[in-house]
Amino acid sequence: MPTVISDELRWTIINRDCYRCRHCGEKGELFFDGNTLKVVDRYHNSYEIDHIVPRSYGGLTEEDNLVLSCRECNRKKGDSVWEPISMCLIEFADFVEKEAGRERI
């Protein structure tokens, strides 16, 4: 099985996850740096494709084992196994939008 993530698979994951980190729900923005189109956070840190089950534990580089992750969450997760959010992507996006609109006390 491949360990390099193809551009096609990378964009499949990015589109499936609606430009959102599947750990924290933060939505990234498309950014063209002159060479590459990528998804970035508000500080222009690139989002990353993350293995749910890391390769070091036998995780495969396949669509059902990959999620979009912001750099901060991916660093926190490290080499641990992570259970993705179980709600469908539309529900996930709606949930995040509602949470973002709530007033913080």
C-alpha positions as CSV (number, residue, x, y, z in Angstrom):
1,M,0.0,0.0,0.0
2,P,1.2,3.5,-0.7
3,T,2.7,5.7,2.0
4,V,2.7,8.9,-0.1
5,I,-0.7,10.6,-0.3
6,S,-1.5,11.5,-3.9
7,D,-2.8,14.9,-4.9
8,E,-6.1,13.3,-5.9
9,L,-6.5,11.5,-2.6
10,R,-5.4,14.7,-0.7
11,W,-8.2,16.7,-2.4
12,T,-10.7,14.0,-1.9
13,I,-10.1,14.2,1.9
14,I,-10.1,18.0,1.9
15,N,-13.4,18.2,0.1
16,R,-15.0,15.4,2.1
17,D,-14.1,17.1,5.3
18,C,-15.3,20.5,4.1
19,Y,-12.0,22.3,4.8
20,R,-12.5,21.5,8.5
21,C,-10.1,20.0,11.0
22,R,-11.8,16.7,12.1
23,H,-10.3,17.1,15.6
24,C,-11.4,20.7,16.6
25,G,-13.8,21.7,13.8
26,E,-11.8,24.8,12.8
27,K,-12.5,25.7,9.2
28,G,-9.5,26.5,7.0
29,E,-9.3,28.6,3.9
30,L,-7.9,27.9,0.5
31,F,-4.6,29.7,-0.1
32,F,-2.3,29.8,-3.1
33,D,1.3,30.4,-2.2
34,G,2.5,30.9,-5.7
35,N,3.2,27.2,-6.3
36,T,0.6,25.2,-4.4
37,L,-3.1,25.5,-3.6
38,K,-3.6,24.4,0.0
39,V,-5.8,24.8,3.1
40,V,-4.5,27.0,5.8
41,D,-5.6,28.4,9.2
42,R,-5.8,32.1,10.1
43,Y,-2.0,32.1,10.7
44,H,-1.4,30.5,7.3
45,N,-0.2,27.2,8.8
46,S,-1.1,24.4,6.4
47,Y,-3.7,21.8,7.3
48,E,-2.4,18.3,7.1
49,I,-3.8,14.9,6.1
50,D,-3.7,12.8,9.2
51,H,-3.9,9.0,9.6
52,I,-6.6,8.0,12.1
53,V,-4.6,4.8,12.9
54,P,-1.0,5.9,12.4
55,R,1.2,4.1,10.0
56,S,3.4,3.1,12.9
57,Y,0.5,1.0,14.2
58,G,-0.2,-0.5,10.8
59,G,-2.6,2.2,9.6
60,L,-3.0,2.3,5.8
61,T,-2.9,5.3,3.5
62,E,-6.5,4.9,2.4
63,E,-9.4,7.3,2.3
64,D,-11.2,5.7,5.3
65,N,-8.1,6.0,7.5
66,L,-7.4,9.7,6.6
67,V,-8.8,13.0,7.9
68,L,-8.0,16.7,7.5
69,S,-6.3,18.1,10.6
70,C,-5.0,21.5,11.5
71,R,-1.4,21.6,12.4
72,E,-2.0,22.2,16.1
73,C,-4.4,19.3,16.5
74,N,-2.1,17.0,14.5
75,R,0.8,17.8,16.7
76,K,-1.3,17.2,19.9
77,K,-2.5,13.9,18.5
78,G,1.0,12.8,17.6
79,D,1.4,9.0,17.2
80,S,-1.8,8.1,19.0
81,V,-4.8,6.3,17.6
82,W,-7.8,8.7,17.3
83,E,-11.5,7.9,16.9
84,P,-12.9,10.4,14.3
85,I,-16.1,12.3,15.0
86,S,-18.9,9.8,14.2
87,M,-21.5,12.3,13.0
88,C,-21.9,12.8,9.2
89,L,-20.0,15.7,7.7
90,I,-23.1,17.9,7.2
91,E,-24.1,17.4,10.8
92,F,-20.5,18.1,11.8
93,A,-20.4,21.4,9.8
94,D,-23.8,22.4,11.3
95,F,-22.6,21.6,14.8
96,V,-19.5,23.7,14.4
97,E,-21.4,26.6,12.9
98,K,-23.8,26.6,15.8
99,E,-21.0,26.4,18.4
100,A,-19.2,29.3,16.7
101,G,-22.3,31.4,17.0
102,R,-22.9,30.8,20.7
103,E,-22.1,33.6,23.1
104,R,-19.2,32.9,25.5
105,I,-19.8,33.9,29.1
